[in-house]
Amino acid sequence: DTATIIRLTLQNTLIFKAVEEEFIGLINRYQGILQKICNVYFYQHPYREDYYQEILIRIWKAYPQFKKESTFSTWLYRVALNSAIDLVRKESIQPVHRELSAKEYSLQDNHSEDSNSAERKEILYQAINQLSDIEKAIILLYLEGYEYKEISAVIGISESNVGVKINRIKKQLIKQINNGRE
């Protein structure tokens, strides 16, 4: 009957609004993750904001499949990184090697740091920018304090492979920072 249809329509509308509000709240809380990923994969690209929006759309479309088996930030990293890498591959976007500021990589790094620490961080991020897309994703998660198990879930490789890759990436970064010397 008409009353049932109206009641169900209202319930669905309320459920949708609740889901939408929850999603917007989570995105607002974790928008630093999206900014960081876009800074790493699309810096100085003329369509950077478009790619940001595309990643956000993909996250919204994937949100109903978020089962809360991992933290939202882990899930968000997985979807956003996969989306960014997919966009890079589909659009044949060539990475831009440039000097990156520590600010572009900090999610919400509100503590003050001395200039020496900031300079060391800058050098590290310049070296990170020279890595492959997957290596960037792995080291980004590692530097954010994610466990090997979480990195494994985001990237889609085994925990032991994560450990091997992190060790290789560290050696590569040390070599780059030390101008070719290990």
Rosetta blueprint (number, residue, H / E / L):
1 D L
2 T H
3 A H
4 T H
5 I H
6 I H
7 R H
8 L H
9 T H
10 L H
11 Q H
12 N H
13 T H
14 L H
15 I H
16 F H
17 K H
18 A H
19 V H
20 E H
21 E H
22 E H
23 F H
24 I H
25 G H
26 L H
27 I H
28 N H
29 R H
30 Y H
31 Q H
32 G H
33 I H
34 L H
35 Q H
36 K H
37 I H
38 C H
39 N H
40 V H
41 Y H
42 F H
43 Y L
44 Q L
45 H L
46 P L
47 Y L
48 R H
49 E H
50 D H
51 Y H
52 Y H
53 Q H
54 E H
55 I H
56 L H
57 I H
58 R H
59 I H
60 W H
61 K H
62 A H
63 Y H
64 P H
65 Q H
66 F L
67 K L
68 K L
69 E L
70 S L
71 T L
72 F H
73 S H
74 T H
75 W H
76 L H
77 Y H
78 R H
79 V H
80 A H
81 L H
82 N H
83 S H
84 A H
85 I H
86 D H
87 L H
88 V H
89 R H
90 K H
91 E H
92 S L
93 I L
94 Q L
95 P L
96 V L
97 H L
98 R L
99 E L
100 L L
101 S L
102 A H
103 K H
104 E H
105 Y H
106 S L
107 L L
108 Q L
109 D L
110 N L
111 H L
112 S L
113 E L
114 D L
115 S H
116 N H
117 S H
118 A H
119 E H
120 R H
121 K H
122 E H
123 I H
124 L H
125 Y H
126 Q H
127 A H
128 I H
129 N L
130 Q L
131 L L
132 S L
133 D H
134 I H
135 E H
136 K H
137 A H
138 I H
139 I H
140 L H
141 L H
142 Y H
143 L H
144 E L
145 G L
146 Y L
147 E L
148 Y H
149 K H
150 E H
151 I H
152 S H
153 A H
154 V H
155 I H
156 G L
157 I L
158 S L
159 E H
160 S H
161 N H
162 V H
163 G H
164 V H
165 K H
166 I H
167 N H
168 R H
169 I H
170 K H
171 K H
172 Q H
173 L H
174 I H
175 K H
176 Q H
177 I H
178 N L
179 N L
180 G L
181 R L
182 E L
